[in-house]
Amino acid sequence: MDPVVVIGNGVVSVFAVESFRKHDRNTPIIIIGDEPYLAYYRIRLSSLIGETPDLEKLYIRSPEWYRELDVEEIGRAHV
């Protein structure tokens, strides 16, 4: 079975995957992003200037979410 490939790793990608999984639990999904991180809330970064960010609080969904929905995330570090 050919995978669904999502280009871009942001809020819209996460919600697209969630919507797709409501209708199809079996097709492999691959998200290709430009960064070596899971999707995160970019808008929250400005409030963290001068602090060490806690990535867990910035992520839109946890790493477990990706595993539970069988989503492979490929970022720049993997390419």
Number of C-alpha atoms within 10 A of each C-alpha: 6 7 11 14 15 17 13 17 20 17 15 12 17 20 12 11 20 13 11 14 16 8 8 11 11 11 14 15 21 17 21 19 22 14 14 13 15 22 24 20 14 12 8 12 12 8 9 10 9 7 8 7 13 9 13 12 12 17 17 18 16 15 14 9 11 16 11 8 15 16 20 14 21 20 18 11 10 11 9
